[in-house]
Amino acid sequence: FPSHENLRGQSGVLTLQKLTVDSFERQEYLLFSGLTDQGKNLDAETCEKLMATVASVQDQVVELPQQIAQRLQAEAKRHAEATIATSLETNNKHFAEARDKLDRWAEDMELAAEQALKNTKEQIKVAQREARQATTLAEQQALQERIAKLERQKRRQQQEIFDVSDEIQDRREALIDELTRRMTQKVNSENLFTIAWSVN
């Protein structure tokens, strides 16, 4: 691509479009496209440098040749499509990170709930074994009360496993809703201006 300095003595055309992408959130982009009269494409940085250069404005309407107008339009379309593709890629990256985070959280929650239940079941087995070996009524009473308490705890923990499962499902459905919104893109392109330029 030609640099700004290499454009001395050349002229061409330049256009600026505003691209609006509505998906999960609204994103707006200002995209430059440009050509020299020799047919060389200008990159966005060169276009921006041209626009930032001190210049005199000639207030006249320039009729673009059809071939140049079509090429400029094709360049603008190419830039828009590349920007939309980048936007989708960014959305996909955000979604993948959110999905991985949810998977790790779900696994941790399930393992913790299952481990807590497993520990309680082990405690019940120990208490039942001790109860079979108890020799006094006082020991029996204490152990049966402990077993009853552990059984209540076991039921709560079993319910907690169902609750964790429901919460994981709710979060997965929310993630699917977010993905659907990200995939449903509305794109609008607006041509802000097209100018002819010349660098002395």
C-alpha positions as a printed Julia matrix, in Angstrom:
200×3 Matrix{Float64}:
   0.0     0.0     0.0
   1.27    3.51   -0.71
   2.13    5.65    2.28
   0.9     9.22    2.64
   4.3    10.58    1.53
   4.24    8.43   -1.61
   0.96   10.06   -2.68
   2.61   13.36   -3.61
   1.62   14.35   -7.11
  -1.23   11.83   -7.14
  -4.97   12.09   -6.86
  -7.87    9.78   -6.34
 -11.1     9.19   -4.45
 -11.96    8.37   -0.86
 -15.16    7.31    0.9
 -16.22    6.95    4.52
 -19.0     4.64    5.6
 -20.58    4.09    9.0
 -21.21    0.43    9.68
 -23.64   -0.43   12.47
 -23.82   -4.02   13.74
 -26.68   -4.83   16.14
 -26.43   -8.18   17.88
 -25.87   -8.71   21.6
 -24.81   -5.09   21.74
 -24.62   -2.25   19.21
 -21.26   -1.69   17.59
 -20.46    1.18   15.25
 -17.46    1.4    12.93
 -16.19    4.19   10.69
 -14.55    2.59    7.65
 -12.43    4.41    5.09
 -11.88    3.11    1.56
  -9.84    4.84   -1.11
  -8.26    4.54   -4.54
  -5.67    6.48   -6.48
  -6.43    7.47  -10.04
  -3.87    4.81  -11.02
  -6.16    2.22   -9.43
  -4.11    1.44   -6.31
  -6.05    0.68   -3.13
  -5.43    2.86   -0.08
  -5.37    1.25    3.33
  -7.41    2.74    6.2
  -4.35    4.3     7.85
  -3.4     6.17    4.68
  -6.99    7.38    4.28
  -7.0     8.64    7.87
  -3.68   10.48    7.28
  -5.15   12.08    4.17
  -8.16   13.29    6.16
  -5.89   14.69    8.88
  -3.75   16.64    6.39
  -4.16   20.41    6.11
  -6.06   20.9     2.89
  -8.02   23.38    0.85
 -11.55   22.4    -0.03
 -12.93   22.98   -3.5
 -16.69   23.06   -3.38
 -17.5    21.32   -6.61
 -19.3    18.14   -7.54
 -17.09   15.56   -9.23
 -18.74   12.9   -11.37
 -16.95    9.6   -10.71
 -16.38    7.37  -13.73
 -18.55    4.28  -13.43
 -15.57    1.92  -13.25
 -13.98    3.91  -10.38
 -17.31    4.2    -8.54
 -17.83    0.43   -8.8
 -14.31   -0.32   -7.55
 -14.72    2.08   -4.64
 -18.05    0.49   -3.78
 -16.47   -2.98   -3.95
 -13.65   -1.84   -1.63
 -16.15   -0.41    0.85
 -18.14   -3.66    0.74
 -14.98   -5.72    1.3
 -14.03   -3.62    4.33
 -17.56   -3.95    5.74
 -17.59   -7.74    5.28
 -14.15   -8.07    6.94
 -15.33   -5.96    9.88
 -18.52   -8.02   10.26
 -16.46  -11.24   10.19
 -14.17   -9.83   12.89
 -17.21   -8.85   14.96
 -18.59  -12.4    14.7
 -15.19  -13.85   15.63
 -15.03  -11.58   18.69
 -18.56  -12.62   19.68
 -17.59  -16.27   19.26
 -14.51  -15.77   21.45
 -16.61  -14.13   24.19
 -19.14  -16.96   23.98
 -16.45  -19.67   24.13
 -14.94  -18.04   27.23
 -18.37  -17.8    28.9
 -19.15  -21.44   27.99
 -15.81  -22.69   29.39
 -16.32  -20.68   32.57
 -19.82  -22.15   32.99
 -18.54  -25.69   32.36
 -15.84  -25.32   35.03
 -18.31  -23.8    37.51
 -20.89  -26.54   36.84
 -18.32  -29.28   37.3
 -17.08  -27.75   40.57
 -20.64  -27.34   41.9
 -21.65  -30.91   41.0
 -18.47  -32.42   42.47
 -18.84  -30.43   45.7
 -22.52  -31.42   46.12
 -21.83  -35.08   45.33
 -18.81  -35.19   47.65
 -20.81  -33.67   50.53
 -23.53  -36.32   50.04
 -20.91  -39.09   49.84
 -19.34  -37.9    53.12
 -22.73  -37.92   54.87
 -23.49  -41.45   53.63
 -20.12  -42.6    54.98
 -20.91  -41.01   58.35
 -24.29  -42.81   58.42
 -22.58  -46.18   57.75
 -20.11  -45.56   60.57
 -22.91  -44.56   62.98
 -24.98  -47.63   62.02
 -21.99  -49.9    62.6
 -21.38  -48.28   65.98
 -25.08  -48.69   66.84
 -24.9   -52.42   66.17
 -21.98  -52.64   68.55
 -23.48  -50.39   71.27
 -23.95  -52.1    74.61
 -26.09  -49.59   76.51
 -29.41  -47.9    75.85
 -27.79  -44.49   76.33
 -25.29  -45.24   73.56
 -28.1   -46.53   71.33
 -30.14  -43.38   71.91
 -27.22  -41.07   71.14
 -26.29  -42.99   68.0
 -29.89  -43.23   66.71
 -30.28  -39.47   67.19
 -27.04  -38.94   65.3
 -28.21  -41.25   62.49
 -31.57  -39.42   62.26
 -29.75  -36.08   62.06
 -27.44  -37.42   59.34
 -30.42  -38.83   57.4
 -32.05  -35.38   57.45
 -28.76  -33.89   56.24
 -28.57  -36.52   53.49
 -32.07  -35.6    52.23
 -31.12  -31.91   52.2
 -27.97  -32.68   50.26
 -29.88  -34.82   47.77
 -32.23  -31.89   47.22
 -29.23  -29.59   46.85
 -27.95  -31.78   44.0
 -31.29  -31.27   42.21
 -31.11  -27.53   42.95
 -27.56  -27.31   41.57
 -28.68  -29.2    38.48
 -31.58  -26.76   37.99
 -29.27  -23.76   38.41
 -26.81  -25.18   35.89
 -29.67  -25.72   33.43
 -30.9   -22.15   33.95
 -27.43  -20.75   33.3
 -27.02  -22.9    30.17
 -30.35  -21.65   28.82
 -29.28  -18.05   29.53
 -26.05  -18.74   27.63
 -28.02  -20.14   24.68
 -30.21  -17.0    24.68
 -27.08  -14.84   24.64
 -25.61  -16.88   21.77
 -28.85  -16.52   19.81
 -28.76  -12.74   20.27
 -25.12  -12.6    19.22
 -25.82  -14.64   16.08
 -28.83  -12.55   15.09
 -26.98   -9.64   13.53
 -28.62   -6.63   11.95
 -26.16   -4.76    9.78
 -26.64   -1.27    8.4
 -24.16    0.55    6.2
 -24.41    4.29    5.6
 -22.19    6.2     3.18
 -21.2     9.4     5.0
 -19.28   11.04    2.18
 -17.21   10.45   -0.94
 -14.57   12.95   -2.0
 -11.99   13.39   -4.71
  -8.51   14.22   -3.36
  -5.24   15.45   -4.75
  -1.85   15.66   -2.98
   0.47   18.42   -4.25
